[in-house]
Amino acid sequence: MVKFLLVVSLLVIPCIVRAADSPVAAVDHLDLDRYLGRWYEIARYPMWFQRKCAASMAEYSLRDDGLISVVNSCTRVDAPDKVKRATGRARIVDETTNAKLEVSFFGPFWADYWVIDLDPDYRWAVVGEGRRKYLWILSRTPELPQVDLDGILGRLRAAGYDTDRLVWDDHAGAPLPG
């Protein structure tokens, strides 16, 4: 039995390490017009700027200068009658796919924003970046069907993401920011 467990460990561990070391890929194509609009956060990796947030949402719209307006909002868990908002901008950095963007909320500082998984009908999206440091699961509705969520989580695990780190948002327990 010990030999069996050792052999299984030697076969499985390199696969896990290999997935975590493989490059993160963005989706092949993002139709920006279909992506714009409201998205509800279903889950995320812990982020310092969201530590007191519930019912998080993002609203994307095209600006006159060609950039994308980003308005993130959430209900504060320590003050449920208060809404926290952050306004920023995004730009496309990979014009071949439109799936790699950068977002900025603070002056000249930009962070990667890659759409790494996407429903063909744009009902849900997964956003990350090249080092697996950030991760958001987004949906067009406050809840995501379990079958979709199970598929997303399976693909994230296969791509080397630690899905145990996800913080789950609760849109039912807090008033939605307007």
Phi, psi and omega per residue, in radians:
M1 nan -0.734 3.129
V2 -1.079 -0.729 3.115
K3 -1.090 -0.726 -3.139
F4 -1.065 -0.828 3.128
L5 -1.103 -0.657 3.106
L6 -1.125 -0.785 3.131
V7 -1.106 -0.791 3.126
V8 -1.072 -0.757 3.119
S9 -1.063 -0.752 -3.131
L10 -1.160 -0.482 3.115
L11 -1.462 -0.636 -3.047
V12 -1.439 -0.753 -3.060
I13 -1.003 -0.801 3.113
P14 -1.063 -0.555 3.114
C15 -1.168 -0.735 3.128
I16 -1.135 -0.816 3.138
V17 -1.100 -0.738 -3.132
R18 -1.065 -0.741 3.134
A19 -1.117 -0.719 -3.132
A20 -1.232 -0.443 -3.134
D21 -1.606 -0.243 -3.111
S22 -1.253 2.648 -3.118
P23 -1.142 2.557 3.050
V24 -1.397 2.366 -3.132
A25 -1.967 2.453 2.992
A26 -1.461 2.871 3.091
V27 -1.131 2.798 -3.086
D28 -1.148 -0.579 -3.124
H29 -2.725 2.436 3.064
L30 -2.147 2.094 3.047
D31 -1.468 1.793 -3.009
L32 -1.025 -0.694 3.136
D33 -1.053 -0.659 3.121
R34 -1.317 -0.473 -3.097
Y35 -1.377 -0.532 -3.124
L36 -1.039 2.724 3.125
G37 2.044 -2.823 -3.052
R38 -1.581 2.392 3.042
W39 -2.268 2.415 3.065
Y40 -1.747 2.361 3.074
E41 -1.359 2.229 3.078
I42 -1.683 -0.743 3.134
A43 -2.741 2.827 3.141
R44 -2.742 2.802 2.882
Y45 -1.283 2.613 3.134
P46 -1.027 2.300 3.123
M47 -2.272 2.363 -3.112
W48 -1.022 -0.617 -3.076
F49 -1.377 -0.073 3.096
Q50 -2.059 0.247 -3.000
R51 -1.121 -0.395 3.135
K52 -2.001 0.515 -3.051
C53 -1.889 2.506 2.932
A54 -2.397 2.788 3.125
A55 0.929 0.849 -3.112
S56 -1.306 2.493 3.106
M57 -2.444 2.777 3.028
A58 -2.309 2.453 3.107
E59 -2.171 2.155 -3.117
Y60 -2.013 2.341 3.069
S61 -2.564 2.712 -3.125
L62 -1.424 2.331 3.102
R63 -1.629 2.867 3.122
D64 -1.104 -0.487 -3.114
D65 -1.511 0.102 3.110
G66 1.607 -0.225 3.064
L67 -1.382 3.015 -3.141
I68 -1.905 2.246 3.051
S69 -1.365 2.347 3.127
V70 -2.153 2.117 3.060
V71 -2.172 1.913 3.088
N72 -1.716 2.408 3.113
S73 -2.493 2.720 3.097
C74 -2.747 2.814 3.005
T75 -1.559 2.331 -3.133
R76 -1.324 2.258 -3.127
V77 -1.226 -0.449 -3.141
D78 -1.536 -0.155 3.112
A79 -2.662 1.368 -2.998
P80 -0.995 -0.321 3.116
D81 -1.531 0.000 -3.127
K82 -1.888 2.493 3.096
V83 -1.956 2.330 3.088
K84 -1.790 2.278 -3.133
R85 -2.221 2.526 3.020
A86 -2.323 2.217 -3.128
T87 -1.939 2.302 -3.135
G88 -2.542 -2.857 3.140
R89 -2.488 2.715 3.116
A90 -2.304 2.709 3.076
R91 -2.425 2.585 3.103
I92 -1.395 2.294 3.110
V93 -1.926 -0.269 3.073
D94 -2.132 1.613 -3.054
E95 -1.285 -0.193 3.079
T96 -1.237 -0.738 -3.105
T97 -1.903 -0.404 -2.994
N98 1.133 0.067 -3.030
A99 -1.583 -0.181 3.066
K100 -1.944 2.049 3.136
L101 -2.178 2.992 2.955
E102 -2.208 2.560 3.140
V103 -2.202 2.538 3.140
S104 -2.374 2.283 3.027
F105 -2.038 -0.171 -3.041
F106 -2.324 1.623 3.033
G107 0.880 -2.192 -3.031
P108 -1.507 0.161 -3.064
F109 -1.634 2.206 -3.085
W110 -2.110 2.532 3.096
A111 -2.207 2.577 3.113
D112 -1.120 2.482 3.096
Y113 -2.474 1.722 -3.091
W114 -1.954 2.304 3.003
V115 -1.463 1.930 -3.000
I116 -1.834 -0.193 3.055
D117 -2.708 2.496 -3.002
L118 -2.697 2.292 3.050
D119 -1.172 2.415 -3.140
P120 -0.997 -0.473 3.123
D121 -1.719 0.164 3.117
Y122 1.051 0.602 3.065
R123 -1.432 -0.471 3.101
W124 -2.586 2.784 3.113
A125 -2.584 2.700 3.044
V126 -2.132 2.272 -3.090
V127 -2.049 2.349 3.096
G128 -2.638 -2.658 3.086
E129 -2.794 3.119 -2.944
G130 -1.138 -0.327 -3.065
R131 -1.908 0.098 -3.119
R132 1.095 0.469 3.139
K133 -1.467 -0.591 -3.117
Y134 -2.041 2.605 3.103
L135 -2.823 2.289 3.047
W136 -2.355 2.411 2.963
I137 -1.881 2.133 -3.061
L138 -2.081 2.681 3.130
S139 -2.491 2.667 3.063
R140 -1.277 -0.267 3.134
T141 -2.159 2.753 -3.107
P142 -1.086 -0.320 3.109
E143 -2.231 2.614 -3.131
L144 -2.031 2.273 3.114
P145 -0.964 2.473 -3.074
Q146 -0.997 -0.658 -3.128
V147 -1.099 -0.685 3.089
D148 -1.179 -0.778 -3.133
L149 -1.078 -0.758 3.118
D150 -1.051 -0.732 3.116
G151 -1.119 -0.764 3.118
I152 -1.062 -0.855 -3.104
L153 -1.088 -0.690 3.100
G154 -1.095 -0.754 3.120
R155 -1.181 -0.650 3.103
L156 -1.121 -0.770 3.105
R157 -1.072 -0.753 3.141
A158 -1.123 -0.462 3.129
A159 -1.560 0.072 3.059
G160 1.640 0.191 3.098
Y161 -1.481 2.508 3.081
D162 -1.585 1.693 -3.083
T163 -1.277 -0.218 3.060
D164 -1.203 -0.335 3.132
R165 -1.381 -0.211 -3.050
L166 -1.101 2.411 3.003
V167 -1.795 2.189 -3.052
W168 -1.626 2.272 -3.140
D169 -1.471 2.677 -3.136
D170 -2.241 1.751 3.118
H171 -1.410 -0.342 -3.121
A172 -1.338 -0.502 -3.044
G173 -1.551 -0.044 -3.097
A174 -2.464 2.620 3.070
P175 -1.163 2.429 -3.133
L176 -1.268 2.351 3.057
P177 -1.096 2.470 -3.115
G178 -1.653 nan nan
